[in-house]
């Protein structure tokens, strides 16, 4: 088994013991890092500094969003929501969405590939 910081990897699992520590939120900007990917899912960890924004875009697959820490304004279609720690959402494929960090934010996206 490989152990790196809070990451454990062996043939049957991958474990991140503390996602908030893995984000390394930059002083200015947005960090994104693929944590895991296989034929069914891609898991991407985001770290946003305060006031950073992902402008409106779509994803070609369904997406699950999980806010680990911080506060953000998230738009799904024409609906605006204020999200904080432990918020979770599922979005259909091709739904326009955007994210604006009000504070430093750590967020995980799960992009579900075809067959899901």
C-alpha positions in Angstrom: 0.0 0.0 0.0 1.2 3.5 -0.9 0.6 6.2 1.8 1.2 9.8 0.9 0.0 12.4 3.4 -3.7 11.4 3.8 -3.8 9.3 0.7 -3.8 5.5 0.8 -3.7 3.4 -2.4 -3.7 -0.3 -3.0 -5.1 -2.6 -5.6 -8.7 -2.4 -4.3 -9.2 1.2 -3.0 -8.1 4.8 -2.9 -8.5 6.8 0.3 -8.2 10.5 1.0 -8.4 10.9 4.8 -8.9 14.7 4.6 -10.0 16.3 1.3 -9.8 19.8 2.8 -6.0 19.3 3.3 -5.6 18.1 -0.3 -7.1 21.2 -1.9 -4.2 23.6 -1.2 -6.4 26.6 -1.9 -4.2 29.2 -3.7 -3.8 32.7 -2.3 -5.3 34.0 -5.6 -6.9 31.8 -8.3 -8.5 28.4 -8.7 -6.7 25.0 -8.3 -8.2 21.9 -9.8 -6.8 18.4 -9.4 -8.0 15.1 -10.6 -8.1 12.7 -7.6 -9.4 9.6 -9.3 -10.6 8.5 -12.7 -11.9 5.3 -14.2 -14.4 4.2 -16.9 -17.4 5.3 -14.7 -16.3 8.4 -12.8 -13.9 11.3 -12.7 -13.3 13.0 -9.3 -11.9 16.5 -9.4 -11.0 18.5 -6.3 -11.2 22.3 -6.5 -9.7 25.0 -4.3 -11.0 28.5 -4.9 -9.6 31.6 -3.3 -12.3 34.2 -2.2 -14.0 36.0 -5.1 -12.9 33.5 -7.8 -15.4 32.3 -10.3 -16.1 29.6 -12.8 -18.3 31.3 -15.3 -21.4 29.6 -16.7 -20.6 26.4 -18.5 -22.1 22.9 -19.0 -20.8 19.4 -18.6 -21.6 16.7 -21.1 -22.2 14.1 -18.3 -24.2 14.2 -15.0 -22.3 15.8 -12.2 -22.4 15.7 -8.4 -21.0 18.7 -6.5 -20.0 18.5 -2.9 -18.8 21.6 -0.9 -16.2 20.5 1.7 -15.5 24.0 3.2 -16.2 27.6 2.5 -19.2 29.5 1.0 -20.1 29.9 -2.6 -22.9 31.2 -4.8 -23.8 28.5 -7.3 -26.2 28.8 -10.2 -28.0 25.8 -11.7 -29.9 27.0 -14.8 -31.6 30.2 -13.7 -31.7 29.2 -10.0 -29.2 30.8 -7.6 -28.2 29.1 -4.4 -25.9 30.0 -1.5 -24.0 26.9 -0.5 -21.8 26.2 2.5 -19.9 23.3 4.0 -21.4 19.9 3.4 -23.7 21.1 0.7 -24.3 18.5 -2.1 -26.1 18.7 -5.5 -26.7 16.5 -8.5 -26.9 18.2 -12.0 -28.2 16.7 -15.1 -25.9 16.6 -18.2 -25.8 19.8 -20.1 -27.3 22.0 -17.3 -25.7 25.5 -17.4 -24.1 26.2 -14.0 -21.5 28.6 -12.4 -19.7 28.9 -9.1 -18.5 32.1 -7.4 -16.5 31.7 -4.2 -17.6 34.1 -1.4 -14.8 32.8 0.9 -12.0 30.3 0.2 -13.8 27.1 -1.0 -12.9 23.5 -1.2 -15.2 21.5 -3.5 -15.3 18.1 -5.1 -17.0 17.4 -8.5 -17.9 13.8 -9.5 -18.3 13.6 -13.3 -20.4 10.5 -14.1 -19.5 8.9 -17.4 -21.8 7.1 -19.8 -23.6 4.1 -18.4 -24.3 5.8 -15.1 
